[in-house]
Amino acid sequence: MSVLLGLLSAVILYSFYDVLRETDRMLFLDFENRPIIIPESERKLYNLFFAAISMVIGNSIGISYLFSRPQKAFSRRNNKRNRVLNDQAFLGPTFLHWFTKIWFLFCVFASQFMGSKFIDNFLWPSILLVIVLYLDSWKTLISIIKKNRWKIQSIHLIVFVVLTFMLSHVNFIDYKSLDASMIASNPAVDVPSSLYLNDNYRRYYYDNLVIKMDFDSKNRVSLFNEENEHIEWYDLSKVVLDFNEYLYNSSRTLIRLRANKNIPVKYIKEFELQLLEMNQWRLVYEVANNDESTASYYNNELDKHISPSLQDAFTRIGEPPRVPGWDFYKDQKFQDTLSVYISEGIKIDNREIPLNMLPEKLKSHINESSIIEYIYGENVTYQDYIDVLSAHKTAAWELRATENFDKIDSVIRRNIFSRDKKLSAEINRITSKYPFRITERFE
């Protein structure tokens, strides 16, 4: 009877922890409302750990039940019997309360921030905890069992290990179906990657309008809102205006584009032109965040001022009012225009330039009298464009850093509620000396 009670207690406790783990995992959805997917190898280790803890406590409950009943060997007032019951009491409600409240909750929250490093840091402490608890359950029993003690302990250990492994293969929650349904309703957007991360300072979303651009079920490029509801291209202006109505200061509206990296760049530029015609000059491209500890909270970003030259890149029916700015660029008549041809590779002056050498090539053309022209070929993807944009931003940042721009910029960002006129003037001087200016057209 005590054996059955111990096994039943272990199964109930393991099922409780399984349900509690999955419940907590659903509380930590990422910024796209997708669950954190635990790799199968890590999940097996989690299951094995909780199965071992459950078996230790179930074993303790079984022993407590066995010694709590009247026996021929021990009377109710026998000291050894009382010591066994006292030791097992620690492994029952006392340890269960401590483990659930302290160890378990700590590990749940820590694992969300540490990712796969959690296993590396807590694997050995977890193993040692199980070993200590198992040995503690035998602490008093070894003074009582005299005959065949090692044989009994060996058999008990083998049975304990076998039952632990068997229990660890049981999943009371169908997590695979749960993950699949949530991912299907909230598909991830495969955003492009970028080596430039110095724009990655604006991580809050409350005054940002997120627009997703991805392929639909018919492989067409479509727009979606943050709730994955389809947006028609001609309704984009209405979506932006409706969003502005909810903001205290609509001039702070910032559009964040979360787009698939394989989308042809012409759709990205068509989107930008529509924003420009709504007097939205700034746009944030969301790019991949490879930091495992923060990837579930936000994407990295590239800040972009939309180029008015797009008005000449796309034909419009009729003559809509032109957005100011492009005519100003034309009238300036820059002394130097560097054409960067983006297609299957990157070419400057008919010579292919490796991406890692592009920043150095662009530096000599980042000055007050020069402008850089992006020329898009037929099969250019969004990722191809982001590669060049990242290299261009890297070149401008490295030039500005020669005059301590990075340090001044950091000071200003740390003191956003105060304004130092001298520092602001110095920032403006450096950005004017090394401007980030581009025009864009299609081949």
C-alpha positions as CSV (number, residue, x, y, z in Angstrom):
1,M,0.0,0.0,0.0
2,S,2.8,2.4,0.9
3,V,4.5,1.7,-2.5
4,L,1.3,2.5,-4.4
5,L,0.7,5.7,-2.4
6,G,4.3,6.8,-3.1
7,L,4.0,6.2,-6.8
8,L,0.6,7.9,-7.0
9,S,2.0,10.9,-5.1
10,A,4.9,11.1,-7.5
11,V,2.7,11.1,-10.5
12,I,0.3,13.7,-9.1
13,L,3.2,15.9,-8.1
14,Y,4.9,15.6,-11.5
15,S,1.6,16.4,-13.3
16,F,1.2,19.4,-11.1
17,Y,4.6,20.7,-12.0
18,D,4.1,19.9,-15.7
19,V,0.9,22.0,-15.8
20,L,2.4,24.8,-13.7
21,R,5.5,24.9,-16.0
22,E,3.3,25.2,-19.2
23,T,1.1,27.8,-17.5
24,D,4.1,29.9,-16.6
25,R,5.5,29.5,-20.1
26,M,2.3,30.9,-21.6
27,L,2.7,34.0,-19.3
28,F,6.0,34.8,-21.0
29,L,4.8,35.2,-24.6
30,D,7.2,37.3,-26.8
31,F,6.3,40.7,-28.3
32,E,4.6,39.0,-31.2
33,N,2.4,36.9,-28.8
34,R,4.3,33.7,-29.6
35,P,5.3,31.2,-26.9
36,I,8.9,30.6,-26.0
37,I,9.8,27.3,-27.7
38,I,11.9,25.1,-25.5
39,P,14.2,22.7,-27.5
40,E,13.4,19.1,-27.1
41,S,16.8,18.4,-25.5
42,E,16.2,21.0,-22.8
43,R,12.6,19.9,-22.2
44,K,13.8,16.3,-21.6
45,L,16.3,17.6,-18.9
46,Y,13.5,19.7,-17.3
47,N,11.2,16.6,-17.3
48,L,13.9,14.4,-15.8
49,F,14.6,16.9,-13.1
50,F,11.0,17.3,-12.0
51,A,10.4,13.6,-12.3
52,A,13.4,13.0,-10.0
53,I,12.1,15.6,-7.5
54,S,8.6,14.0,-7.6
55,M,10.0,10.5,-7.1
56,V,12.0,11.6,-4.1
57,I,9.0,13.2,-2.5
58,G,6.7,10.3,-3.5
59,N,9.3,8.0,-1.9
60,S,9.3,10.0,1.3
61,I,5.5,9.9,1.4
62,G,5.5,6.1,1.0
63,I,8.1,5.7,3.8
64,S,6.2,8.0,6.1
65,Y,3.0,6.1,5.5
66,L,4.8,2.8,6.1
67,F,6.3,3.9,9.5
68,S,3.2,5.8,10.6
69,R,1.2,2.5,11.0
70,P,1.6,0.2,14.0
71,Q,4.3,-2.5,13.4
72,K,5.8,-5.4,15.3
73,A,9.3,-4.0,15.0
74,F,8.5,-0.6,16.3
75,S,6.1,0.8,18.8
76,R,4.5,4.2,18.4
77,R,6.9,5.7,21.0
78,N,10.0,4.1,19.5
79,N,12.8,6.8,19.0
80,K,14.1,5.4,15.7
81,R,10.6,5.3,14.3
82,N,10.0,8.9,15.3
83,R,13.4,9.9,13.8
84,V,12.4,8.3,10.5
85,L,9.1,10.2,10.5
86,N,10.7,13.5,11.4
87,D,13.3,13.1,8.5
88,Q,10.6,12.2,6.0
89,A,8.4,15.1,7.2
90,F,11.1,17.5,5.8
91,L,10.9,15.8,2.4
92,G,7.1,16.1,2.5
93,P,5.1,19.4,3.0
94,T,8.1,21.3,4.2
95,F,10.4,20.8,1.2
96,L,7.5,20.9,-1.2
97,H,6.5,24.4,0.0
98,W,10.1,25.6,-0.1
99,F,10.8,24.1,-3.5
100,T,7.7,25.5,-5.2
101,K,7.9,28.9,-3.6
102,I,11.7,29.6,-3.9
103,W,13.6,27.2,-6.2
104,F,10.9,26.6,-8.8
105,L,9.7,30.2,-9.2
106,F,13.3,31.5,-9.3
107,C,14.2,29.1,-12.0
108,V,11.1,29.9,-14.0
109,F,11.9,33.6,-14.1
110,A,15.7,33.1,-14.5
111,S,15.2,30.8,-17.5
112,Q,13.2,33.5,-19.3
113,F,16.2,35.9,-19.1
114,M,19.0,33.4,-19.4
115,G,17.7,31.3,-22.3
116,S,19.9,28.3,-23.1
117,K,22.5,29.5,-20.6
118,F,20.1,28.5,-17.8
119,I,20.8,24.8,-18.4
120,D,24.6,25.4,-18.3
121,N,24.4,27.3,-15.1
122,F,21.9,25.3,-13.1
123,L,22.4,21.7,-14.4
124,W,24.9,20.7,-11.7
125,P,23.1,22.4,-8.8
126,S,19.9,20.6,-9.9
127,I,21.7,17.2,-10.1
128,L,23.3,17.8,-6.6
129,L,19.9,18.8,-5.2
130,V,18.3,15.5,-6.3
131,I,21.3,13.5,-5.0
132,V,21.2,15.3,-1.6
133,L,17.4,14.8,-1.3
134,Y,17.7,11.1,-2.2
135,L,20.5,10.5,0.3
136,D,18.6,12.4,2.9
137,S,15.6,10.0,2.6
138,W,18.0,7.2,3.6
139,K,19.8,9.1,6.4
140,T,17.9,7.4,9.2
141,L,16.9,4.3,7.4
142,I,20.5,3.0,7.1
143,S,20.7,3.0,10.9
144,I,17.6,0.8,11.1
145,I,18.2,-1.6,8.2
146,K,21.1,-3.8,9.2
147,K,20.7,-7.0,7.1
148,N,21.4,-6.8,3.3
149,R,21.6,-3.0,3.6
150,W,23.7,-2.5,0.4
151,K,21.6,-4.9,-1.6
152,I,18.4,-3.2,-0.6
153,Q,19.8,0.3,-1.3
154,S,21.1,-0.8,-4.7
155,I,17.8,-2.4,-5.7
156,H,16.0,0.7,-4.5
157,L,18.3,3.0,-6.4
158,I,17.9,1.0,-9.6
159,V,14.1,1.0,-9.3
160,F,14.1,4.7,-8.4
161,V,16.2,5.6,-11.5
162,V,14.1,3.4,-13.9
163,L,10.8,4.9,-12.6
164,T,12.2,8.4,-12.8
165,F,13.2,8.0,-16.5
166,M,9.8,6.4,-17.2
167,L,7.9,9.3,-15.5
168,S,10.0,11.9,-17.3
169,H,8.7,10.6,-20.7
170,V,5.1,11.5,-19.7
171,N,3.7,14.8,-20.8
172,F,0.3,15.7,-19.3
173,I,0.1,18.8,-21.5
174,D,0.1,18.5,-25.3
175,Y,2.6,21.3,-25.7
176,K,3.3,20.6,-29.4
177,S,-0.3,21.2,-30.4
178,L,-0.5,24.3,-28.2
179,D,2.7,25.8,-29.7
180,A,1.6,25.0,-33.2
181,S,-1.8,26.7,-32.8
182,M,-0.3,29.8,-31.3
183,I,2.4,30.1,-33.9
184,A,-0.2,29.6,-36.7
185,S,-2.3,32.4,-35.3
186,N,0.8,34.6,-34.7
187,P,3.3,33.8,-37.4
188,A,6.8,35.1,-37.0
189,V,8.1,37.6,-39.5
190,D,11.6,36.7,-40.7
191,V,13.1,40.1,-40.5
192,P,16.5,40.9,-42.0
193,S,19.8,40.9,-40.1
194,S,22.0,43.9,-39.7
195,L,25.5,44.4,-38.3
196,Y,24.8,48.0,-37.4
197,L,23.1,48.4,-34.0
198,N,23.7,51.9,-33.0
199,D,20.1,52.9,-33.7
200,N,18.9,50.3,-31.2
201,Y,18.0,52.7,-28.4
202,R,14.2,53.2,-28.9
203,R,12.7,49.9,-27.6
204,Y,9.3,51.0,-26.4
205,Y,6.2,50.6,-28.6
206,Y,3.5,52.7,-26.9
207,D,3.6,55.5,-29.5
208,N,4.8,53.3,-32.4
209,L,2.6,52.0,-35.1
210,V,3.8,48.5,-36.1
211,I,3.1,47.5,-39.7
212,K,4.0,44.0,-40.8
213,M,4.8,43.2,-44.4
214,D,4.9,39.5,-45.3
215,F,3.7,36.9,-47.9
216,D,0.1,35.8,-47.5
217,S,-1.3,32.3,-48.2
218,K,-1.2,33.0,-51.9
219,N,2.4,34.2,-51.8
220,R,1.4,37.8,-52.4
221,V,3.1,40.6,-50.5
222,S,0.6,42.0,-48.0
223,L,0.3,44.4,-45.1
224,F,-0.8,43.4,-41.6
225,N,-1.3,45.2,-38.4
226,E,0.2,44.1,-35.1
227,E,-2.8,41.7,-34.5
228,N,-2.1,40.1,-37.9
229,E,-5.2,41.5,-39.4
230,H,-4.9,42.2,-43.1
231,I,-4.5,45.8,-44.3
232,E,-5.2,46.8,-47.9
233,W,-2.5,49.0,-49.4
234,Y,-5.0,51.8,-50.1
235,D,-6.1,51.7,-46.4
236,L,-2.7,52.5,-45.1
237,S,-3.3,56.2,-44.7
238,K,-6.5,55.5,-42.8
239,V,-4.6,53.2,-40.4
240,V,-2.0,55.9,-39.7
241,L,-4.6,58.6,-39.2
242,D,-6.7,56.4,-36.9
243,F,-3.6,55.7,-34.8
244,N,-2.7,59.4,-34.6
245,E,-6.1,60.1,-33.0
246,Y,-5.2,58.0,-29.9
247,L,-1.9,59.9,-29.3
248,Y,-1.5,63.0,-27.2
249,N,1.1,64.3,-29.6
250,S,0.6,62.8,-33.1
251,S,3.8,64.4,-34.3
252,R,5.6,61.7,-32.3
253,T,4.1,58.9,-34.3
254,L,6.7,56.6,-35.5
255,I,6.1,53.8,-38.0
256,R,7.9,50.5,-37.4
257,L,8.1,48.2,-40.4
258,R,8.4,44.5,-39.5
259,A,9.0,43.0,-43.0
260,N,10.1,39.7,-44.4
261,K,13.7,39.9,-45.5
262,N,12.9,38.1,-48.8
263,I,10.4,40.7,-50.0
264,P,11.4,42.5,-53.2
265,V,12.7,46.0,-52.3
266,K,10.2,47.7,-54.6
267,Y,7.4,46.9,-52.1
268,I,9.4,48.5,-49.3
269,K,10.0,51.6,-51.3
270,E,6.3,51.8,-52.4
271,F,5.4,51.6,-48.7
272,E,7.9,54.4,-47.9
273,L,6.5,56.6,-50.6
274,Q,3.0,56.2,-49.2
275,L,4.2,57.3,-45.8
276,L,6.0,60.3,-47.4
277,E,2.8,61.4,-49.0
278,M,1.2,61.4,-45.5
279,N,4.0,63.6,-44.3
280,Q,5.7,60.8,-42.3
281,W,9.4,61.3,-42.9
282,R,10.8,58.8,-40.4
283,L,10.6,55.0,-40.5
284,V,12.1,52.3,-38.3
285,Y,13.1,49.1,-39.9
286,E,13.0,46.2,-37.5
287,V,15.9,43.8,-37.8
288,A,16.9,40.6,-36.2
289,N,17.9,40.5,-32.5
290,N,20.4,37.8,-32.0
291,D,20.8,38.3,-28.2
292,E,19.0,35.3,-26.8
293,S,18.2,37.1,-23.5
294,T,16.3,39.9,-25.1
295,A,15.1,38.5,-28.5
296,S,11.7,37.7,-27.1
297,Y,11.1,41.3,-26.0
298,Y,12.0,43.4,-29.1
299,N,13.7,43.4,-32.5
300,N,16.7,45.6,-33.1
301,E,16.1,48.6,-35.3
302,L,17.5,50.8,-38.0
303,D,16.3,54.4,-38.1
304,K,15.7,55.9,-41.6
305,H,14.6,59.3,-42.9
306,I,12.6,58.5,-46.1
307,S,14.2,60.0,-49.2
308,P,12.0,62.4,-51.2
309,S,13.7,61.0,-54.4
310,L,11.2,58.1,-54.3
311,Q,8.7,60.5,-55.9
312,D,10.6,60.2,-59.1
313,A,11.1,56.4,-58.7
314,F,7.4,55.6,-58.9
315,T,4.9,56.8,-61.5
316,R,1.7,58.1,-60.2
317,I,-1.7,58.6,-62.0
318,G,-2.2,62.3,-62.3
319,E,0.0,64.8,-60.5
320,P,-0.3,64.5,-56.8
321,P,1.2,67.3,-54.7
322,R,4.9,66.8,-54.3
323,V,6.5,66.4,-50.9
324,P,9.1,69.2,-50.4
325,G,12.7,68.1,-50.0
326,W,13.5,66.4,-53.3
327,D,13.6,69.6,-55.3
328,F,15.9,71.0,-52.6
329,Y,18.3,68.2,-53.2
330,K,18.2,68.7,-56.9
331,D,18.9,72.4,-56.7
332,Q,21.9,71.9,-54.4
333,K,23.8,70.2,-57.3
334,F,26.2,68.2,-55.2
335,Q,29.8,68.1,-56.5
336,D,30.1,64.3,-56.1
337,T,27.5,61.6,-56.5
338,L,28.5,58.0,-55.8
339,S,26.3,55.5,-57.4
340,V,25.9,52.2,-55.6
341,Y,24.4,49.5,-57.8
342,I,22.6,46.9,-55.7
343,S,21.6,43.6,-57.5
344,E,23.0,40.1,-57.0
345,G,26.0,41.8,-55.6
346,I,27.1,45.4,-54.9
347,K,28.9,47.3,-57.6
348,I,30.6,50.7,-57.6
349,D,32.1,52.0,-60.9
350,N,31.3,48.6,-62.4
351,R,33.5,46.8,-59.9
352,E,32.0,44.4,-57.4
353,I,32.6,45.4,-53.8
354,P,32.5,42.8,-50.9
355,L,30.0,43.8,-48.2
356,N,32.7,43.9,-45.5
357,M,34.7,46.4,-47.6
358,L,31.8,48.6,-48.4
359,P,32.0,50.9,-45.3
360,E,35.6,51.9,-46.1
361,K,34.6,52.5,-49.8
362,L,31.8,54.8,-48.7
363,K,33.7,56.9,-46.2
364,S,35.4,59.1,-48.8
365,H,32.0,60.1,-50.1
366,I,30.4,61.0,-46.8
367,N,30.9,64.8,-46.6
368,E,29.0,68.0,-47.1
369,S,29.5,68.1,-50.9
370,S,28.6,64.5,-51.7
371,I,25.5,62.4,-51.9
372,I,25.2,58.6,-52.4
373,E,22.7,57.1,-54.8
374,Y,21.2,53.7,-54.4
375,I,20.3,52.0,-57.7
376,Y,18.2,48.9,-57.3
377,G,18.4,46.0,-59.8
378,E,15.5,43.8,-60.7
379,N,15.8,41.0,-58.1
380,V,16.9,43.0,-55.1
381,T,15.5,41.8,-51.8
382,Y,14.8,43.7,-48.6
383,Q,17.8,41.9,-47.0
384,D,20.1,43.1,-49.9
385,Y,19.0,46.7,-49.2
386,I,19.5,46.4,-45.4
387,D,23.0,45.1,-46.0
388,V,24.0,48.2,-47.9
389,L,22.1,50.6,-45.6
390,S,23.9,49.0,-42.6
391,A,27.3,49.4,-44.2
392,H,26.5,53.0,-45.1
393,K,25.4,53.8,-41.5
394,T,28.5,52.0,-40.1
395,A,30.7,54.2,-42.3
396,A,29.0,57.4,-41.2
397,W,29.1,56.4,-37.5
398,E,32.8,55.6,-37.6
399,L,33.6,58.9,-39.2
400,R,31.5,60.8,-36.6
401,A,33.1,58.8,-33.8
402,T,36.5,60.3,-34.7
403,E,35.1,63.5,-33.2
404,N,33.6,61.9,-30.1
405,F,30.1,61.8,-31.6
406,D,29.4,58.5,-29.9
407,K,30.2,59.8,-26.4
408,I,28.3,63.1,-26.9
409,D,25.3,61.2,-28.2
410,S,25.4,58.8,-25.2
411,V,25.4,61.8,-22.8
412,I,22.4,63.4,-24.5
413,R,20.4,60.2,-24.5
414,R,21.1,59.7,-20.8
415,N,19.7,63.2,-20.1
416,I,16.7,63.2,-22.3
417,F,14.7,65.6,-20.0
418,S,17.4,68.3,-20.1
419,R,18.9,70.0,-23.0
420,D,22.6,71.1,-23.3
421,K,22.8,73.7,-26.0
422,K,26.5,73.3,-26.5
423,L,26.3,69.5,-26.9
424,S,23.3,69.8,-29.2
425,A,25.2,72.3,-31.3
426,E,28.2,70.0,-31.4
427,I,26.0,67.1,-32.5
428,N,24.6,69.2,-35.3
429,R,28.1,70.3,-36.4
430,I,29.3,66.7,-36.6
431,T,26.3,65.4,-38.4
432,S,26.5,68.2,-40.9
433,K,30.2,67.4,-41.5
434,Y,29.4,63.7,-42.0
435,P,25.8,63.6,-43.3
436,F,23.8,60.5,-44.1
437,R,22.3,61.5,-47.4
438,I,20.9,59.2,-50.1
439,T,18.8,59.3,-53.2
440,E,17.2,56.2,-54.6
441,R,16.0,55.0,-58.0
442,F,15.4,51.7,-59.9
443,E,17.4,50.6,-62.8
